């Protein structure tokens, strides 16, 4: 018989989302302060090389994420959803907060960059286990008919994490002043992470294990080897298709909201506060799009919403970014238009990202869900999407052309759209509350 849907699933969504917001705050503080970190932790004879080195470190945190997905996916399917993402949250807090404590290049030379790299790897490993745990945890509490809507709430958490990081940076820059912030107060946003993660751990400790995992455990249906079942069986086909979907989704995600910040700072040459205000306002306005498109996917399906976002991004990125450049010239910034343009970009993110949690949860069987969700997400989103800041910034630095910088953000969603038209299944009608032997969608 199907497992009974718990009555307190809304509290679960709130608790999981709050923890996720704080975890993504940790991750994006690093990217938001890339320009300062490049000065503090790398030799400055070539400032562009130092900035690209910092962005490369940011990218390394993405590239290591699939390894974290393998490790923590195994833990999630063998030990449990709740305790695994408590471990990932704790590791993120340590990896982020400690950046606020380490000496700079001027004090200990190249060792500073190596320590920064090590902490960044800890961040990436732990984040590799976070998303699969959070989305699996929420999906295994909510009703089938509204899974897109309820997981859409969780999907807002990365965007809100970016907003939180921008708000903290704006507050500390304003309070301490630019000179003091650049001298030492840049450490404050990292140190705040210790407090925020402590709050998130307390919140997550109040949660129980998911009813589906408990039922699997009680019935003796737990997998003995999640890696073997996920990757050395017919399930590997579904992992490959999910990875393709996530590559397109990931590139849209980072091109639409993270490279927008880089664009304002590196292309338009706006100061950090101005660019943070513009991006922060647009993110706040567009964050509900994750919920809206998750809800829409409950009605018309996951596939048309996700692929629609990829197609619109591929078609309109170039004119939108050119338009953004014309309204954000230093000294003549048209704030409403700039915010509106980034709002559109983030709405594309809402289309590809809002329904994808429900799609992944429905696509894989419960006994290997944590592993099967985590690995394609972090290969597709972490590698495909995580390369966006480095590739676009390097292309612009080398050519000075926005068109060349946008080749990767345009080409990847376009290719993924075409392939997914034929390969991606519709999962909206799949019930994860049915017997757990149900195979992935075909």
C-alpha positions as CSV (number, residue, x, y, z in Angstrom):
1,X,0.0,0.0,0.0
2,X,1.2,3.6,-0.6
3,X,2.8,5.4,2.3
4,X,0.5,8.0,3.9
5,X,1.4,11.6,3.1
6,X,2.3,13.5,6.4
7,X,0.1,16.4,7.5
8,X,3.0,18.7,8.5
9,X,4.7,18.8,5.1
10,X,4.4,22.7,5.0
11,X,6.6,23.0,8.1
12,X,9.0,20.6,6.4
13,X,9.2,22.8,3.3
14,X,9.8,25.9,5.4
15,X,12.5,24.3,7.5
16,X,14.3,22.7,4.5
17,X,14.1,26.0,2.6
18,X,15.5,28.1,5.4
19,X,18.5,25.8,5.8
20,X,19.0,25.8,2.0
21,X,18.9,29.6,1.8
22,X,21.7,29.8,4.4
23,X,23.8,27.1,2.7
24,X,23.6,28.9,-0.6
25,X,24.4,32.2,1.1
26,X,27.6,30.5,2.2
27,X,28.4,29.4,-1.4
28,X,27.7,32.7,-3.1
29,X,29.5,35.0,-0.6
30,X,32.6,33.7,-2.3
31,X,31.5,34.6,-5.8
32,X,30.1,38.0,-4.8
33,X,33.4,39.0,-3.3
34,X,35.6,37.5,-6.1
35,X,37.1,40.9,-6.9
36,X,38.3,41.5,-3.3
37,X,39.5,37.9,-2.8
38,X,41.6,38.2,-5.9
39,X,43.4,41.1,-4.3
40,X,43.8,39.5,-0.9
41,X,44.9,36.0,-1.9
42,X,46.8,36.3,-5.2
43,X,49.9,38.2,-6.4
44,X,48.8,41.4,-8.1
45,X,51.3,42.0,-10.9
46,X,48.5,41.1,-13.4
47,X,45.1,42.1,-11.8
48,X,43.1,40.4,-14.6
49,X,45.0,37.1,-14.0
50,X,44.3,37.4,-10.3
51,X,40.6,37.9,-10.8
52,X,40.4,35.0,-13.2
53,X,42.4,32.9,-10.7
54,X,39.7,33.7,-8.1
55,X,36.9,32.9,-10.5
56,X,38.7,29.6,-11.3
57,X,38.7,28.8,-7.6
58,X,35.0,29.6,-7.6
59,X,34.6,27.2,-10.6
60,X,36.7,24.5,-8.8
61,X,34.0,24.5,-6.1
62,X,31.5,23.5,-8.8
63,X,33.7,20.9,-10.4
64,X,34.2,19.0,-7.2
65,X,30.5,18.9,-6.5
66,X,29.8,15.6,-8.3
67,X,32.3,13.9,-6.0
68,X,30.3,15.2,-3.1
69,X,27.2,14.0,-4.8
70,X,28.6,10.4,-5.0
71,X,29.7,10.5,-1.4
72,X,26.7,12.0,0.2
73,X,24.3,10.4,-2.2
74,X,25.5,7.0,-0.8
75,X,25.0,8.3,2.7
76,X,21.6,9.6,2.0
77,X,20.4,6.3,0.5
78,X,22.1,4.1,3.1
79,X,21.9,6.2,6.4
80,X,19.0,8.6,5.8
81,X,18.1,11.9,4.2
82,X,18.0,14.0,7.4
83,X,21.4,13.2,8.9
84,X,23.2,13.4,5.6
85,X,22.2,16.9,4.9
86,X,23.0,17.9,8.4
87,X,26.5,16.8,7.7
88,X,26.6,18.8,4.4
89,X,25.3,21.9,6.2
90,X,27.9,21.7,8.9
91,X,30.7,21.3,6.4
92,X,29.5,24.3,4.4
93,X,29.5,26.4,7.5
94,X,33.1,25.4,8.4
95,X,34.3,25.9,4.8
96,X,32.8,29.4,4.5
97,X,33.3,30.8,8.0
98,X,37.0,29.9,8.0
99,X,37.7,32.0,5.0
100,X,37.1,35.0,7.3
101,X,39.9,33.8,9.5
102,X,42.8,32.9,7.2
103,X,45.7,35.2,6.6
104,X,46.1,36.9,3.2
105,X,48.8,36.7,0.5
106,X,50.7,39.7,2.0
107,X,51.0,37.7,5.3
108,X,51.8,34.1,4.2
109,X,52.3,34.3,0.5
110,X,51.1,31.6,-1.8
111,X,50.0,29.5,1.2
112,X,47.0,31.7,1.5
113,X,45.7,30.7,-1.9
114,X,46.2,27.0,-1.1
115,X,44.2,27.3,2.1
116,X,41.5,29.2,0.2
117,X,41.5,26.5,-2.4
118,X,41.1,23.8,0.3
119,X,38.2,25.6,2.0
120,X,36.6,26.1,-1.4
121,X,36.8,22.3,-2.0
122,X,35.1,21.6,1.3
123,X,32.3,24.0,0.3
124,X,31.9,22.2,-3.1
125,X,32.0,18.7,-1.6
126,X,29.3,19.5,0.9
127,X,27.1,21.4,-1.5
128,X,27.3,18.3,-3.7
129,X,25.3,16.5,-1.1
130,X,23.0,19.3,-0.2
131,X,20.6,19.7,-3.1
132,X,19.9,16.0,-3.5
133,X,19.1,15.8,0.1
134,X,16.9,18.9,0.3
135,X,14.9,18.1,-2.8
136,X,14.5,14.4,-1.9
137,X,13.5,15.4,1.6
138,X,10.8,17.8,0.5
139,X,9.6,15.7,-2.4
140,X,9.1,12.7,0.0
141,X,6.7,14.7,2.1
142,X,4.4,16.4,-0.4
143,X,1.4,15.2,-2.4
144,X,1.9,14.1,-6.1
145,X,-0.6,16.5,-7.6
146,X,1.2,19.6,-6.2
147,X,4.9,18.5,-6.1
148,X,6.0,21.1,-8.6
149,X,4.4,23.9,-6.5
150,X,5.8,22.8,-3.2
151,X,9.3,21.9,-4.4
152,X,9.2,25.3,-6.2
153,X,9.3,26.9,-2.8
154,X,12.5,25.1,-2.1
155,X,13.9,26.1,-5.5
156,X,13.7,29.8,-4.4
157,X,16.3,29.1,-1.8
158,X,19.5,29.5,-4.0
159,X,18.1,32.8,-5.3
160,X,17.3,34.0,-1.8
161,X,20.7,32.9,-0.7
162,X,22.3,35.2,-3.3
163,X,20.0,38.0,-2.1
164,X,21.0,37.4,1.5
165,X,24.7,37.4,0.6
166,X,24.2,40.7,-1.4
167,X,22.3,42.3,1.5
168,X,25.0,41.4,4.0
169,X,27.7,42.7,1.7
170,X,25.8,45.9,1.1
171,X,25.2,46.4,4.9
172,X,28.9,45.8,5.8
173,X,30.2,48.0,3.0
174,X,27.8,50.8,4.0
175,X,28.5,50.5,7.7
176,X,32.3,50.2,7.6
177,X,32.9,52.3,4.5
178,X,34.7,51.2,1.3
179,X,38.3,51.7,2.7
180,X,37.7,49.7,5.9
181,X,35.7,47.0,4.0
182,X,38.5,46.5,1.5
183,X,41.1,46.5,4.3
184,X,39.5,43.9,6.6
185,X,35.7,44.1,6.9
186,X,35.3,41.9,3.9
187,X,35.8,39.1,6.4
188,X,32.6,39.9,8.2
189,X,30.2,38.3,5.7
190,X,32.2,35.0,5.9
191,X,32.2,35.1,9.7
192,X,28.5,35.7,9.9
193,X,28.2,32.3,8.2
194,X,29.1,30.6,11.5
195,X,26.0,32.1,13.2
196,X,23.7,31.5,10.3
197,X,24.7,27.8,9.9
198,X,24.2,27.3,13.7
199,X,20.7,28.5,13.3
200,X,20.1,26.3,10.2
201,X,21.4,23.2,12.0
202,X,19.1,23.9,15.0
203,X,16.2,24.2,12.6
204,X,17.0,21.0,10.7
205,X,17.5,19.1,14.0
206,X,13.8,19.6,14.6
207,X,12.9,17.6,11.4
208,X,12.2,13.9,11.3
209,X,13.3,11.4,8.6
210,X,11.1,11.2,5.5
211,X,8.1,8.7,5.7
212,X,9.2,7.1,2.4
213,X,12.7,6.4,3.6
214,X,11.4,5.0,6.9
215,X,9.0,2.7,5.0
216,X,11.8,1.5,2.8
217,X,13.9,0.7,5.9
218,X,11.0,-1.0,7.7
219,X,10.3,-3.2,4.7
220,X,13.9,-4.2,4.2
221,X,13.9,-2.6,0.7
222,X,17.0,-0.4,1.3
223,X,19.7,-0.6,-1.3
224,X,22.9,-2.3,-0.4
225,X,25.0,-0.4,-2.9
226,X,23.5,2.8,-4.2
227,X,26.4,3.4,-6.6
228,X,25.9,0.0,-8.3
229,X,22.2,0.3,-8.6
230,X,22.3,3.9,-9.9
231,X,25.3,3.7,-12.3
232,X,25.9,0.0,-13.1
233,X,22.3,-0.9,-14.1
234,X,19.6,0.2,-16.6
235,X,19.2,3.3,-14.3
236,X,22.4,4.8,-15.9
237,X,20.3,5.7,-19.0
238,X,18.0,7.8,-16.8
239,X,21.0,9.4,-15.1
240,X,22.4,10.4,-18.5
241,X,19.1,11.9,-19.7
242,X,18.7,13.8,-16.4
243,X,22.2,15.1,-16.7
244,X,21.5,16.5,-20.1
245,X,18.4,18.3,-18.8
246,X,20.5,19.7,-15.9
247,X,23.3,20.9,-18.1
248,X,20.8,23.1,-20.0
249,X,19.1,24.2,-16.8
250,X,22.4,24.9,-15.1
251,X,23.7,27.2,-17.9
252,X,20.5,29.2,-17.9
253,X,20.6,29.4,-14.1
254,X,24.1,30.9,-13.9
255,X,23.9,32.9,-17.1
256,X,20.7,34.5,-16.0
257,X,21.4,35.6,-12.5
258,X,25.1,35.0,-11.6
259,X,26.8,36.3,-14.7
260,X,24.4,39.3,-14.6
261,X,26.4,40.4,-11.5
262,X,29.7,39.8,-13.2
263,X,28.4,41.7,-16.3
264,X,27.5,44.8,-14.3
265,X,30.9,44.8,-12.5
266,X,33.3,43.7,-15.3
267,X,31.6,44.8,-18.5
268,X,29.5,47.8,-17.5
269,X,32.2,48.8,-14.8
270,X,29.6,49.6,-12.1
271,X,30.8,49.8,-8.5
272,X,30.0,46.8,-6.3
273,X,27.3,48.6,-4.3
274,X,25.4,49.7,-7.4
275,X,25.6,46.3,-9.1
276,X,24.5,44.6,-5.9
277,X,21.4,46.9,-5.5
278,X,20.3,46.2,-9.1
279,X,20.8,42.4,-9.0
280,X,19.4,42.1,-5.5
281,X,16.2,44.0,-6.4
282,X,15.7,41.9,-9.6
283,X,16.3,38.6,-7.7
284,X,13.8,39.5,-5.1
285,X,11.2,40.5,-7.7
286,X,11.7,37.3,-9.7
287,X,12.2,34.8,-7.0
288,X,8.4,33.9,-6.9
289,X,8.8,32.8,-10.6
290,X,10.3,29.5,-9.2
291,X,7.1,28.9,-7.4
292,X,4.9,30.0,-10.3
293,X,6.6,27.8,-12.8
294,X,6.7,24.9,-10.4
295,X,2.9,25.3,-10.0
296,X,2.5,25.6,-13.8
297,X,4.4,22.3,-14.3
298,X,1.8,20.6,-12.1
299,X,-0.8,21.6,-14.7
300,X,0.9,21.4,-18.1
301,X,3.9,19.2,-17.3
302,X,7.5,19.6,-16.3
303,X,8.9,19.2,-19.8
304,X,7.2,22.1,-21.7
305,X,8.1,24.6,-18.9
306,X,11.7,23.5,-18.6
307,X,12.3,23.4,-22.3
308,X,10.5,26.7,-22.8
309,X,13.0,28.3,-20.5
310,X,15.9,26.9,-22.4
311,X,14.5,28.1,-25.7
312,X,13.7,31.6,-24.6
313,X,17.2,32.0,-23.0
314,X,19.0,30.8,-26.2
315,X,17.0,33.2,-28.4
316,X,17.0,36.4,-26.2
317,X,20.3,36.4,-24.2
318,X,22.2,38.4,-26.8
319,X,19.7,41.3,-27.2
320,X,18.9,41.4,-23.5
321,X,22.6,41.7,-22.5
322,X,23.3,44.3,-25.1
323,X,20.3,46.2,-23.8
324,X,21.6,45.8,-20.3
325,X,24.9,47.3,-21.4
326,X,23.2,50.4,-22.9
327,X,21.3,51.2,-19.6
328,X,24.1,50.6,-17.2
329,X,26.9,52.9,-18.3
330,X,28.7,54.5,-15.3
331,X,27.2,57.8,-14.5
332,X,24.0,57.1,-16.4
333,X,22.4,54.0,-15.0
334,X,18.7,53.6,-15.6
335,X,17.8,51.5,-12.6
336,X,14.2,50.5,-13.5
337,X,15.2,49.2,-16.9
338,X,18.3,47.4,-15.6
339,X,16.3,45.7,-12.9
340,X,13.6,44.8,-15.4
341,X,16.1,43.1,-17.8
342,X,17.6,41.0,-15.0
343,X,14.1,40.2,-13.8
344,X,13.4,38.7,-17.2
345,X,16.7,36.7,-17.1
346,X,15.8,35.4,-13.7
347,X,12.3,34.4,-14.9
348,X,14.0,32.2,-17.4
349,X,15.7,30.7,-14.4
350,X,12.3,30.2,-12.8
351,X,11.2,28.2,-15.9
352,X,14.1,25.8,-15.9
353,X,14.6,25.5,-12.2
354,X,11.2,25.8,-10.6
355,X,10.0,22.4,-11.9
356,X,13.3,20.5,-12.1
357,X,13.2,19.3,-8.4
358,X,9.9,17.6,-9.0
359,X,11.1,16.2,-12.3
360,X,14.2,14.6,-10.6
361,X,12.3,13.2,-7.6
362,X,9.7,11.6,-9.9
363,X,12.2,10.3,-12.4
364,X,14.1,8.0,-10.0
365,X,13.0,5.2,-7.6
366,X,13.0,5.9,-3.8
367,X,15.7,3.4,-2.8
368,X,18.4,5.2,-4.9
369,X,16.7,8.6,-5.2
370,X,19.3,10.6,-3.2
371,X,22.2,9.3,-5.3
372,X,20.3,9.4,-8.6
373,X,19.1,13.0,-8.0
374,X,22.4,14.3,-6.7
375,X,24.9,13.1,-9.3
376,X,23.2,14.4,-12.5
377,X,22.3,17.6,-10.8
378,X,25.9,18.4,-9.8
379,X,27.4,17.2,-13.1
380,X,24.8,19.2,-15.1
381,X,24.4,22.2,-12.8
382,X,27.8,22.1,-11.3
383,X,29.9,21.5,-14.4
384,X,27.7,22.8,-17.1
385,X,26.4,25.8,-15.2
386,X,29.4,26.3,-12.9
387,X,31.7,26.9,-15.8
388,X,29.6,29.9,-16.9
389,X,31.3,32.6,-14.8
390,X,34.8,31.4,-15.8
391,X,34.1,30.9,-19.5
392,X,32.1,34.1,-20.0
393,X,34.5,36.2,-18.0
394,X,37.6,34.7,-19.7
395,X,36.0,35.2,-23.2
396,X,35.2,38.8,-22.5
397,X,38.6,39.5,-21.0
398,X,40.3,38.0,-24.1
399,X,38.1,39.6,-26.8
400,X,36.2,42.5,-25.2
401,X,33.1,41.2,-27.0
402,X,29.8,40.5,-25.2
403,X,28.9,38.4,-28.3
404,X,31.9,36.0,-27.8
405,X,31.3,35.9,-24.0
406,X,27.7,34.7,-24.7
407,X,28.5,31.9,-27.1
408,X,28.6,29.3,-24.3
409,X,25.4,30.6,-22.5
410,X,23.5,30.6,-25.8
411,X,24.8,27.4,-27.5
412,X,24.5,25.0,-24.6
413,X,20.7,25.6,-23.8
414,X,20.0,25.6,-27.5
415,X,21.7,22.1,-28.0
416,X,20.1,20.8,-24.8
417,X,16.7,22.0,-25.9
418,X,16.9,20.1,-29.2
419,X,18.1,16.9,-27.6
420,X,15.7,17.0,-24.7
421,X,12.8,17.4,-27.1
422,X,13.4,13.8,-28.0
423,X,14.9,12.3,-24.9
424,X,13.3,14.0,-21.9
425,X,10.2,12.2,-20.5
426,X,7.2,13.8,-18.9
427,X,7.0,12.7,-15.2
428,X,4.1,14.7,-13.9
429,X,1.8,11.7,-13.7
430,X,4.3,9.5,-11.7
431,X,3.4,8.9,-8.1
432,X,6.3,8.5,-5.7
433,X,3.9,7.3,-3.0
434,X,3.2,4.1,-4.8
435,X,5.2,0.9,-4.2
436,X,8.9,1.6,-4.3
437,X,9.9,-0.9,-6.9
438,X,8.5,1.4,-9.5
439,X,11.2,2.0,-12.1
440,X,12.2,5.4,-13.5
441,X,10.1,6.9,-16.3
442,X,10.7,5.8,-19.9
